């Protein structure tokens, strides 16, 4: 009995295996017949062609839709109000264009006098800047652009107490974008820690001699630097004192007079001289005739000093320097435009400007 049952199970398994093998043979044979059948292949290819056609049409429709949708998104973005963030400052300074850096006259007139903005081609403007006021922290590209839009109205600028030439390279780049042919010379201070720079546009100003440090027989409290320049027929000497923030303390104007005479004796063909500096006079006894001088008070006055005690920022003899056109003043630069200035010095000189006519040489 057991023998018959085992045999039946064995026969059943054997039949199932044979049935599976038969099905595999039939499927393989059918696949081979279909694979070798030309009519099936042609029919299959037609189906594939149809599918490919539909795929190409779908891709084209998708591309057209994406392009149209992208255009609508761009139009929508343009319709949004502009952000207050200045987008031009997001670009590196060197990659900006003239149109991205130039300020319109209405913006400039908030900080610059009209005489500077609209001065004639037969006039030059000379400015003096204190690095303590503008560079106590590194300036951003946006701040450099703002300052360049101011300095481009100065044919020549003196800049005192620079720690290095980094600022000069950056401001020169910005000025050149603004179509100002910027060139600069530097003079190292007697202490060797700071630089005085003469930044000018070489299409208006011609240097007659490389700027240098003055070393006269009569020592001054601080050795000034000076340079000889020419604009048209007007040749002149610019002397600059890089004084401490509290000002160069002098008992009288005699040291400046002696210095002036020493330089003009050294260069007898150039008698027109202007002196830029930060002076705090301890005495009101001026040796020069005060009626012949043009002092400009260009300081943020300390609380313990009266305005008459600070007779800077520049000096020259009006009777000698007849090219002076009577226009000068202080540049009241908007502090809000320079947020990098985290700690502006209280007593630092504000920038000043003075204007001259280019007349036939009167030396």
Residue pairs with C-beta under 8 A, 6 or more apart in sequence:
34 40
86 142
88 96
88 100
88 101
88 142
88 145
89 140
89 141
89 142
89 145
91 100
91 141
92 141
93 141
93 144
93 145
93 170
93 173
93 174
93 177
94 173
96 141
96 145
96 177
97 177
98 177
98 178
98 179
101 145
101 148
101 149
101 174
101 177
101 178
102 149
102 178
103 146
103 149
105 117
107 149
108 117
108 149
108 150
109 117
110 334
111 150
111 331
111 332
111 333
111 334
112 150
112 153
112 331
113 327
113 329
113 353
115 327
115 355
116 125
116 153
116 154
116 353
116 355
117 153
119 125
119 153
119 355
122 232
122 357
122 358
123 325
123 355
123 356
123 357
123 358
124 155
124 156
124 204
124 205
124 231
124 234
124 355
124 356
124 358
125 153
125 154
125 155
125 353
125 354
125 355
126 154
126 155
126 156
126 157
126 158
126 238
126 274
126 353
126 354
126 355
126 356
127 151
127 154
127 156
127 157
127 158
127 331
127 351
127 352
127 353
127 354
128 157
128 158
128 159
128 160
128 240
128 276
128 313
128 314
128 349
128 351
128 352
128 353
129 151
129 157
129 158
129 159
129 160
129 351
130 159
130 160
130 161
130 278
130 348
130 349
130 350
130 351
131 159
131 160
131 161
131 162
131 163
131 167
131 194
132 161
132 245
132 345
132 348
133 344
133 345
133 348
133 349
133 350
133 351
134 147
134 333
134 338
134 341
134 351
135 162
135 163
135 167
136 341
136 342
136 343
136 344
136 345
137 340
137 341
137 342
137 343
138 340
139 147
139 167
139 170
139 338
139 340
140 340
143 337
143 338
143 339
143 340
144 170
144 171
144 174
145 174
146 337
146 338
147 171
147 174
147 333
147 338
148 171
148 174
148 175
148 177
148 178
148 180
149 178
150 331
150 333
150 351
151 157
151 171
151 175
151 180
151 199
152 175
152 178
152 180
154 353
155 200
155 201
155 204
155 205
155 231
156 198
156 199
156 200
156 201
156 205
156 229
156 238
157 197
157 198
157 199
157 200
158 196
158 197
158 198
158 199
158 238
158 240
158 276
159 167
159 168
159 196
159 197
159 199
160 194
160 196
160 240
160 241
160 242
160 243
160 278
161 189
161 194
161 195
161 196
161 242
162 168
162 186
162 194
162 195
162 196
162 197
163 193
163 194
163 195
164 195
165 186
165 195
165 197
168 184
168 186
168 197
168 199
171 182
171 199
172 182
172 183
172 184
172 199
175 182
175 201
176 182
180 201
181 201
181 202
181 203
182 199
182 200
182 201
183 199
183 200
183 201
183 202
184 197
184 198
184 199
184 200
185 197
185 198
185 207
185 210
185 211
185 227
186 195
186 196
186 197
186 198
186 211
187 195
187 196
187 197
187 198
187 211
187 212
187 213
187 225
187 227
188 194
188 195
188 213
189 195
189 196
189 213
189 223
189 225
189 242
190 213
190 222
190 223
194 242
196 211
196 225
196 240
196 242
198 211
198 227
198 229
198 238
198 240
200 207
200 229
204 231
205 229
205 230
205 231
206 229
206 230
206 231
207 227
207 228
207 229
207 230
208 228
208 229
208 230
208 235
208 270
209 227
209 228
210 227
211 225
211 226
211 227
212 225
212 226
212 227
213 223
213 224
213 225
214 220
214 223
214 224
214 225
214 226
214 239
214 259
214 262
214 263
215 223
216 258
216 259
216 262
216 263
217 262
218 255
218 258
218 259
218 262
220 255
220 259
221 248
221 249
221 250
221 255
222 241
222 242
222 243
222 248
224 239
224 240
224 241
224 242
224 259
224 275
224 277
225 239
225 240
225 242
226 237
226 238
226 239
226 240
226 263
227 237
227 238
228 235
228 236
228 237
228 267
228 270
229 235
229 236
229 237
229 238
230 236
231 356
231 358
232 358
232 359
233 358
233 359
233 360
233 361
234 272
234 323
234 356
234 357
234 358
234 359
234 361
235 269
235 270
235 272
235 361
235 363
236 270
236 272
236 273
236 274
236 321
236 323
236 356
237 263
237 264
237 267
237 270
237 272
237 273
237 274
238 273
238 274
238 276
239 259
239 260
239 263
239 273
239 274
239 275
239 276
239 277
240 275
240 276
240 277
241 248
241 275
241 276
241 277
241 278
241 279
243 277
243 278
243 279
244 278
245 278
245 345
245 347
245 348
246 280
246 302
246 347
247 278
247 279
247 280
247 299
247 310
247 312
247 347
248 277
248 278
248 279
248 280
249 280
249 281
249 282
250 256
250 279
250 280
250 281
250 282
251 281
251 282
251 283
251 285
252 281
252 283
252 285
252 286
252 287
253 281
253 286
253 287
253 288
253 315
254 287
256 275
256 279
256 315
257 287
257 288
259 275
260 273
260 275
263 273
264 270
264 271
264 273
269 363
270 363
271 320
271 363
272 316
272 320
272 321
272 323
272 362
272 363
273 316
273 320
273 321
274 314
274 315
274 316
274 321
274 354
275 314
275 315
275 316
276 313
276 314
276 352
277 312
277 313
277 314
277 315
278 299
278 312
278 313
278 349
279 310
279 311
279 312
279 313
279 315
280 305
280 309
280 310
280 312
281 309
281 310
281 311
282 309
284 308
286 293
288 317
292 317
292 318
292 319
292 320
293 315
293 316
293 317
293 318
294 314
294 315
294 316
294 318
294 324
294 328
294 354
295 311
295 312
295 314
295 315
296 312
296 313
296 314
296 328
296 329
296 330
296 352
296 354
297 307
297 310
297 311
297 312
297 313
298 312
298 313
298 330
298 349
298 350
298 351
298 352
299 310
299 312
299 313
299 347
299 348
299 349
299 350
300 346
300 347
300 348
300 349
300 350
301 307
301 310
301 347
302 346
302 347
312 349
313 349
313 352
314 352
314 354
316 324
318 324
321 356
322 359
322 362
323 356
323 357
323 358
323 359
323 362
324 354
324 355
324 356
324 357
325 355
325 356
325 357
327 354
327 355
328 352
328 353
328 354
328 355
329 352
329 353
330 350
330 351
330 352
330 353
331 350
331 351
331 352
331 353
332 350
333 350
333 351
335 341
335 344
